[in-house]
């Protein structure tokens, strides 16, 4: 089973480093096959290289028809970023990777660059570049609200750590995230949040038959003898 630690934190927070938690599970419960890091990571000097930005201005690139020179506020004042997306525009709230960010599929952290003679201090990101979708046609425009400089992880679900655990057939209780929360509670004594088993409030009106029906196409019983 693959156990996302971000999901686990919805139920229990053992306050242990990932390596120590994986070791504890491996030694006292089930074998941990691998610790997997997925998605984008903050990077940078303070782990904050993925931020919310606001596009202050957009100008044509002097040496490239398809590029734009943008001034983007990422907290603490604007910085110049060269962008090739056709949908970038002034006033947008956007996802920005600053130098030091490690994006999904990249081997090395992002660095400052010069694109056709213009310096670029980061990237304005699309869904694909963050591993959050398939739309690579343009940048991802965020809803208004977050201030420039806000950590992007506070706004979007970014990277997570996943434990790949071998669960044996005699422990079906460990095939769910909450099952692992109970197990980790037993291993560490960390407080376990109660499972919310309430049903969602019904919003539809009328009888079930008004919304769905069943018709038997073959009424003849099947014999297995």
N, C-alpha and C positions, 0 to 999 in steps of 0.2 A: 504494500500500500504506500502511496505517496501522501505524506502528511504536510500540508502547508502551515508553516508556523504562524502566518498571519491569520489563518482561520482558527488555529488553536487558541490564539490570544483572545478570541471572542468568548472563550469559556474559562481559561486558566492562564495565569502569567507567572511561571515559576521563577523568573528573575535569575536565570542561569545563562551563561554564554552558550551559544549554539553547540560548540564542540563538547562542552561538559554535558549538556542535555542529551546529545546523541550518544555519548559514552555511557551515560547512566542507563539509557534505554537498552543499549546494546548488551551491557553487562547483567542487567537485572530483569529484562523483559524479553524483547525480540531483537534479532540481528538487524542492525542498521547497515544497509548495503552501501549507501552513498548519501552525502550531503550536497544538494544541488542548489545553486544560486540561479534564479531566473529573473528576466526583466532587466530594467535599467537600474543603475546604482548612482548614488549622489556624487561620489568622488570629490575632488577638490580638497583644499586644505582643511576645510571644516565639514566635509561631507555634504555640502550644500550646492553642488554644481548643477542641480536640476531645479529650476525656479520658474515661478510665474513671471511673465514679462508683459509690458504694455508697449505696443508699437507707437512711438512718438511721431516719427516721420518716415516717409518712403520716397526715395529719389531714384531716377534711372541711373544705372551703372554707366560711367563714362566710357567704358571699354568693352561692354558686352550688352547686347540687346535684350537678352533674356534674364539678366540679373538685376536686382534692385539693391540699393544701399539703404539700409534701415538703421534708424536710431531707436534703440529699445531700452526702456527703463526696466532694469531687473533688481531694483532696490539700490539706493545710493547713487542714483544718477544714470543717464543714458550711456549705452555703449554701442559701438558700431557692429552690425552684423550684416553680412552679404547674404541675400536670400534669392533663390530662383523660383519660388512658388508663385504662380500667377494670381493667387487669391490673397496675398498679403496686402494689408492696408492700414493706414494710420488709425489709431484708436482701438485696435483689436487687443484683446487679452489672449496671450499665447503661451505655449509651453516652450521653454528655452533651456538648452544645454550649454553650460559654460565650460571653458577649458578645465579638464580634469574629469568630466563626466564619462562614464563608460556605458555605451548604448548597447542594446541587444544585438548580438552577432558581431560586435566589434572586438578586435584583438587588443587594441590599445586605447587609452583614454583620449578624448578629444583635445586637440591643441589649437592655439591661435594659428590663423592662416592668412595668406594673401591670395585673393581671388581676382585675377586680371588686374593686379596692381592696387587693389583696395583691401585694407586690413579687415579681418572678420574675427570678432572676439566671441565666437560661439555659433550656435545653430538655432533657428526657429524650427520646431519639430512637427512632423506629420504623425499620424496614428501609427504608420508602419515603423517609423524610426524609434518609437517608444514600445513597440510590440503590443499595441492595444487595439489594432484593427488592420484592415486591408487597404484603406484609402491612402494611396500615395500620390494622388493628383494634386494635392495642395497641403498647406499647413493645417494643423488642428487649431480651430478657433474656440477658446474656452468661454464659458458663461461669465458675465460680468460679476464682480464681487470680490474675488481675492485681490489683495494689494500686490503691486509689483515687489518682487523679492521673497514672496511667500514660498516656502519649500513645496515643490511640485507634488511630493508624496502626501501632503495634506489635502490635496485637491483631487488627485487621480490615483488609482491603484497601480503602483509601479512594481518594483522588484519584490521578491519574496524568497525566503529560504524554505526548501522542501526536503524533508527527510524521507528517503526511500527505504522502507522497512519491510522485511520479510515477515509476514504474518502466517503462522501455522494454522492448520485446519481446526485445531482444538480451541482456538481463541476467536470465534466469530465476533465477539464483543469489541475486538480491535479493528474492525473494518469500517469504522466511522470516526469522524473527528471527535465527537463527544465521547466515544468509547476511549480514545487516547487521552482525552482530558481527564477522565476518571482514573486511568492508569497512571498518569503523571501525578495526579493528586495523591495516589497511594505511594508513589515512589518518593515524592518530595515533600508532601505535606502542604503544598501551596494551596491557597483557598480556591475552591471550585465553585464557579457560578452555577446556579440552578438552571436546568434546561427549560427554555420557554416552550411549553407544549400547548400553548393556547392556539386555538384555531383562528384564522383570519376572519374578520367580520364580514358577513355576507353583504354584498352590495347590490345583487340582482333582485328583481321583483318578480312575483308570480310563481308558478309551479315549475318544477324541473321539466315537465313535459312540454312546457312552452319553449324550452331552449334545446332539448335533446330528445332523441327517440331511438328505439332499437327495433329492427325488423329482422326476423329469422328468415333467411333465404332458403335454407334446406331444412324443413321440419322433420325429416326422417331421422330417427335415432341411429347412431353409429354403434355397431356391435364390435367388441374387441375379443370375442370368443372364437 
